[in-house]
Amino acid sequence: MYFSFYANTQDLCGANHKMDWWREARFGLFVHWGLYAVPAGVWNGQTTPKWNGEWIMHSMKIPVMDYEKLATQFNPVKFNADEWVLLAKEAGMKYIVITSKHHDGFAMYHSAVSQYNIVDATPFKRDVLRELEQACKRYGMKLGFYYSQAQDWHHPGGSYKRDEQEMKYWDTSVTRVSFEQYVEELALPQVKEILSNYAVDIIWWDTPYGMTEAMATKLIEPLNCKPHIIANNRLYRPWKGDFETPEQYIPPTGFDYDWEVCMTMNNTWGYRADDNQWKSSETLIRMLADVASKGGNLLLNIGPDATGTIPQPSVERLQDIGAWMKINSEAIYGTSASPFFKLQWGRCTRKKEGSENLLYLHVFNWPQNGKLIVPGLKTKPSYAGFLQGNQEVSCALSDKGLIITVPNQAPDPINTVIKLTFTGDYTIISNKPKSDNKGNILLPAFTADIHNFLTIPANQAYLNTENVFDYIANWKDNRIKVS
C-alpha cells in the first residue's frame, strides 16, 4: 500500500474532461475473482493468515505447478453477467472494476498472450470479462479492468512482495528471469490486448513492487491511444495517475484532488469461506455518505465464490444500499465536498444546479429535542425538506446557525437526508479549529469523535449542545475515549 498525494494538474487546469462521468458517479463496484476462490482460504488443511483470500499463493508459499492445478477445478457455472450488473445497478452503482489478472498471474479473460487463462485452462471455457463487458453495455454501466502490472507470482520474472528486500522467491524449482522480460513478454502484450479487444473505461493498476519508470513508460504508451480511459495512481510510485486510491480507510478530511476509497464488506477482497465479519448495511450506507461528503468515490468490493455466486451477505447489503439510493441518490450523484468542517450529527454533500445552490444534510444522529442545528449557516434556505416523502420542514436562523424543526422520530434511522435549497449564495462561518498567535489550537467538544466502550445508552458519553457552551457529558467510564 502506498500513497503519492499528487494532484492531477492537467485536470485542474481544465484540459481534461474524462473524469466528469466518474465524479458524477461517486459509487462503484469492485470485484476480486480468480482461482483463489477455489481454496477459499484453506490450503492442505491449513487456514491462511487472517484477512487473506486472494493472497493465498503468496502467504502459503504454494509452488507454481501446484497452484496451476486450481484451474482444472475452476468451473463457475453459476456466473451470470446480467445478474451481476443488474445487482450493481440496483445498488445505485455507476461503474464496475473487476480483476482481469491478479497477482497470481491468472487471466480472467481469453488472453492470446498466455494460455494460463479462464478459457484455455479451465473446464468453464468462457470469457467472463467479455460477457461482463456486453452486460455493461446493455445496462449503461461503465467498466474497468484491474490489472496487476508488476507483481506476478506465476511468471518467473514477475515481482513479488519482499523481493525489494532481496528475499528469495519461494518456489525454488522456478528459474527466475528479469523483470524486464516479464513486462515485455506478458504484462505489456496483455495490457495491449485488453485495451484493443475490450471496451474499458478504467485501468486499475496495483502493487508496483519492482516497477521501474522505464517499464512503466512502456505500459503507459498503449493508454495514449485511448485518451478517454481513466487510470489510477498505482502504476509505479512517483506516478500520479488520474486519481488516488486510499485503501480500507476514509481520509478524515478528504483531498483537494480526485480520490477513490476501495473498501471490503468483510475483511477479505477475494472469497474466503470463513470470513463472516460483515460490515452492516447501516455502516456501508453511512460510509457512502461520508466519502461523498469529503469529495471522493466509494469502490465497494465483492468476492464471488468458485461457482460464480456472489455471497448472500454481499447481495443483501447491496440491496439495502439500493433501497436507500432510490430515495436519496441525488444527495450522492454529482455532489462535491461539504462546506462544513465537522457536523456532529452526520455529514453534508452539496451541488449547484443553475442558479440554485443545494445542501444535503445526512443526519445519522437524530436530535432528541426536535431541533437540528446546522452550525455556522447564516443564510435561510428558500426550501427545506426531507428527500423521503418530500415533506417540507420549518427552519429559522439563530446565533448558532440554522435551526431546523424535525419530528421526534427520524424518517430513516440510518441516514435521513434533508435538502436545503438556496436561490443564490449562502454564507457559512467555519467551525474549523484555528491556532492563536502562540500556536495553540483550541479543540472544541463538538470536533471530537466519541468512542464509547459500552453499547448501553445510559453508560455512554455524548455531546451536550443545550447550554451556552457545548461539552462532552456523561464521561464516567475511563474506557471511553475521544479523538
N, C-alpha and C positions, 0 to 999 in steps of 0.2 A: 504494500500500500504506500502510495506517495502522493504528495500534493505539490504542484508547482506554483499555484497562485499567480498566474499571469492573466491580464485582461486581453481580450481579442481586439487589438487596436483597429484592425481593418473594419470590424463590425461597428465599433464605437464611432468611427468616422462616417458611418452611413453608407459605406461602399458595398455592404454585403447584406442581402435581404433573405438569404436562405434559411436564416434562423427564425423567420417570422412565424411559420406554422408551429415550430417547436415551442416557442414562447407562448403561443396561444393555447397549446395542448395542455401543458402543465402536468400531465399524468400519463404514464406508460406502463407496459407490462414487460418484465424481464423473464426470460425462460432459460433455465440451465437444464440441459437434457443431453444425455450421451450414454456411453457404455457403462459409466459409473452407476447408473440406475439399476443395473443388474445385481451387483453385490449389495447395494443399498446400505453401505456402512459396515459390512462384515466380510472379512477375508480369512479363509481357512479356519473358521470358527472364532476368530479374534475380531473384536469390535474396534473400529478405527477411533482415534482420539476424538474428543468432544468437538462438535461443530465442524466435523469433517465428513463430507459426502463426495463431492466431485474431485477431491484431492487424494482419494484412496490409493491410487497407484504410487503417488509420491510418499504418502505417510506410512504405507505398509511396505514400501520398497519392493514393489511387485516387478519381477522381470518382464521384459517386453513380450517375450513369447507367451508367457502365462497370461498376461493382460489381454493380448490379442485374441485369446480363446473366448473372451466375453462376447466378441462379435457374433459367434455362432449361436449364442443364446439370446441375442437381442432381436426380438420379433414383436414390435409394438402394434399388434393387430387392432388395438382399441383406439389408435390415434385417429382423430377426425379434425382436420384443419378448420373446417367451418365452425365446429363446436368451440374450438379454442378462440377463434377470432370473435365469434359472437359473444362469448363469455367476457372477453376483454371489452368489447363494445358496450355491452350492458352494464359493465362496471364504470363506464364513463371514460375509459382509456382511449387515447388517440393514436398510440403507436405501440409496436411490439418489437423488442430486441431479443433475438434468440442466438444461442451458441451454434455457430457454423463449424468451429473447431475449438475445443477447449485444450487445456494443457496436456491432455492425454494423447493428442495428435490425431484423434479420430474425427473424420469429416462427416457431418450430419447431412451432407448433400452429395450428389453424384459428381465426384471430382474425377477429371481425366488425368490429373497430376499424380494421384496415388490411389491404388485400389483399396486402401485402408479407409473405406467409406461405407455409408449405410446401404448403398445399392449393391456394391460389389462384394462386400464382406459379410453381410448378414442374410438370414433367410427372408427378411422383410422385402428386400429388393425394390423399395420405393423411395423416391426422393422427397422426404418430408418438408424440406425447405421450399421446394418447388410448389408443393401443394399448399403450403402456408402462404407463399407469395401470391398464388392465384386467389386464395380465400381473402387475403388482404385487399386485393384489387376489387373483389366482388362487394366488399362491405366498407370500402372507403377508409381503410386502416393503413397508416404509414408503417413501413417495415425497416428494421435494422438488423444487421448481422454482427454478432460478437465474433471476433477472430483473435486467437492467441498467437500473436505475431512473433514472439521471441521464445517464450517458454514452451517447449515441446519435449515431452518425456519419451516419445516413441522414436523420433528421428535421432540418429546418432550425433547430429550436430546441434540439435535444439538445446537451448539453455534450460536451466532448472534452478529452483531456489536453493541457495547455498553455493552455487558454482562460483559466485563472485567472491566467496571466501575460500575458493580453491578446494572445496570438499569434493571428493571423487564421486562420480556417478555410481549409483548403487548396483546397476546390472553390469558386472564385470565381463560378461560374455559379449558385450557390445563393444566394437572397435569405434572409438569416438572419432569424429571428423570435425572440421572447423565450423564455427557458427556461420561464417560467410557462405559455406557450401549449403548449409541448411536453408538459409534465406534464398539463395539463388535457385536451388532445385525444388524447394517445396513452398515456402511462405510466399515468395513473390509470384510464382505462377498461380498459386491458389487465389491470392488476392485479385490477380488479373482476371481469372475466370469468374470469380464472384461478381466483380464489377461489370464484366461483359455479359454474363449469362442470366443475371437476376436483377430485378428492379428494386434496388435497395435505396433507402433514404438516409441511412445512418451506418457508419462503420464504427464499431465499438472495440477499440484495441484494449489489450490488458497485459499486465505484468511485464514490463520491458527489461527483465533481467538480461544483462549482456548486450542489449541493443546499442549499436553504435550510430552516430549521426550519419555515417556513410550508408549503412544498411537501411536506416530509417528513411533517408532521402530516396532510395530506390523504391521503397514501399509507398511513399507519398506520390511518386510520379504518376501511377495509374489514376490517382484521385484527381489529378489536374484535368483529366479528360471528362470528369464527372463533377463539374463545379457546384451542382446542386446538393451533393452528398455532404452531410454533416459528420464530423469526426470528433471523438473525444480526445482528452489530453494524455492518454496513456501509451502513445506510440514509443516515445523514449523520453527520458526525464526532463530535459530542458524544453521540450516541445509543448506549446500551449494548447493546440487544437482549437476547436470551436466552443468547448465547454469543459468545466471542471467536474470532477466526479467524487465528491465525498462519499465514503462507503460505510454503511451501517451506523451513521450518526448524522444529525442535523446541525449545521453550523449555528451557533447561538444567535447571531445577528445577520446571517446571510452574507453574500458578497456583492460587490458592485459590478459583477460581470456574470455571464451565463454559467449556471451550475445545475447539477442534477444529483440528487441523493439516490443511490441504489440501496435497496433495503430488502431483507428477507422477511417472510411472515413468521417463520420459526427461527431456528438457529443456523440452518444449512442452506446453501444455494442449490446443490444437486440433491436428488431424492435420497433420503436416509430413513429407513423404515422405523427406527426407534426415536426419531426426533418429533416429539409431541408437544413441545413447548411453544405453543402458538400465541402470537400477539392477538389480542381481542379485536373485534370489529371496531369497538369504540376507540381503541388506541390507533388503529390504522386510519380511521376517518379523521380523527384529530391531527394525526401526523400529516395527512394530505393538506389540511388547512394550515398547519404550522409551516410546512415547506413553502406553500404558495404565498403565505404572509411574509416570507423572507425573500421572495422573488425567485424561487427555484422550482425545479421539476421533481416529481417523485417517480422513480422507476421501481415498481414493486414486483418482487420475484415470485415465481412458482417453480417447483421442481417435479415434473411429471415422473411417474414410475416407469419400469421397463415395458409395461404393456401399452404405454401411451396415455395412461389415465392421470388426470390431474387430481391430487389428493383432495378428498371431500372437504376438509377444513379450509383449504385454499378456495375452493368453489364457493363455500358458504360465506366466506369473508368478502370475496369479490361481489357476490350478490348483495350483501349488506351495504357495501360501499355504493354499489349501483343504485340501490333504493334511495340512499341519501342524495346521490348525484342527480337523480331525476328531478328532485325538488330544488337543489341548491347549486347546480353546476355553474350557473352564471357567476357565482361567487368564487369560482376557481379558474375557469377558462379565461384566458386573455387578461388576467389580473396582474398587478405589479405589487411590489413590497409595501408593507404597512407604513403609513406616515408616523405611527406612534412608536416610541422606543419600547414600551412594555405595557401590556394590558393584563392586569391581574386575573381577570375573568375569562380571558380567551385570546383570540387573535383577530386581525383585521386584514382584509385584502382591499384593493382599490382598482378602479379603472376609469377611463374617460370615454364618454360617448357623445360626440358632437360638442355642444356647449355645456353638457352636464358632467359633473364630477360625482362619482359613486363610491361610497364606502360600504363594505360588507363586514358587519360585526359578527364574528364567530364566537358565540357565547358557550363556553364549556361549563363554567361555574355559575349557576343561576343565582341572582341576588335574593336573599331571604326576605328583604324588606320591600320588594317590588320596585326598587329604583336601581336602574343600571346606569352607572356613571361612566361617561366617556371622558377621561381626564384630558384637560387642556384644549378641548374642542370649543372654539369661541364663536362658531357660526351655526345658526339654527338651520337645519335642512328644510327644503320645501316639501319633502316627503320622508316618512319613517315608517317601516312596516316589515312584518315577517315575510320571508320568501315562502314559508309553508303556510298556505291558505290565503296569502296576500292580505293579511289582516293589518290594518294601519294601527300605529301606536302613537300616543302623545309624547311630546318631549318639550323641555324648557331649558334655557341656559341658566347657569349658576356660577358661583365663584370657582367651583371645582371643575367645571366643564359642562357638557351636555348631560342632562338627566332624562333618561327615558323611563316612562312608566310601563311596567310589564306585568302580566298576570302572575299569580302565585306559583303556577307550575310552568315549566318550560315546554313549549310545543314539541321539542325534540331534546330529550335529556342528554344526548351525546353531543350535539352541536346544533344549536338553534341559530339561524342566520337572520340578522336584522339588516335591512337595506336602508341606507341613507342616501337621498338624492339632493344634490346642490345644483341650482341653476347656474351658478358661477363658481368662483373660487371659494375656498374655505380657509380658515385660519386655525392653526394648532400651535399651542405653546408646548414645546417639547418637555417631557419629564425625564430626559436623559440626564444621568448624574454628571455634574461638572466639577472641575477642580478649582480651588481657590488660588490666590497668588502665592501660596506656600506649597502648592502641590497636593494639598489634602483633598480627598474625594469623599463627599457625603453620600452614603448609600441608604436612601430612604427604605422604609419597611416594604413599600409596595414593589420594589425592584427585586425582592427576594423570592427564590423558589423554595417552598417549604416541603421538606421531606419528612413526613410523619412515619413513625415506626409501626404504629398500630392502625388498624382499619376502623376501630370503634370511634365514631364521631366525637363522643364526649372526651376522648383522650387525645384529640388531635389539636395541634396548634393551627391558628388561622389568622388571616389578615382582618383586623377590625378597622373599618372605614367610617364608623358612625360618629367619631369625635373630630375635634379640630385637627388633630394630627393622627395619621394612620399609624397603627402599630401591630406587632405580632402578639396575639393574645393566646392564652391557654398553653403556654410553653412550659409544661410541667414535667415532662419526661426528658432526661438527659440524653436519650437516644434520638430525639428529634433534632434534625439539623436544618439549617438554611444555607443556601448558596446564592 
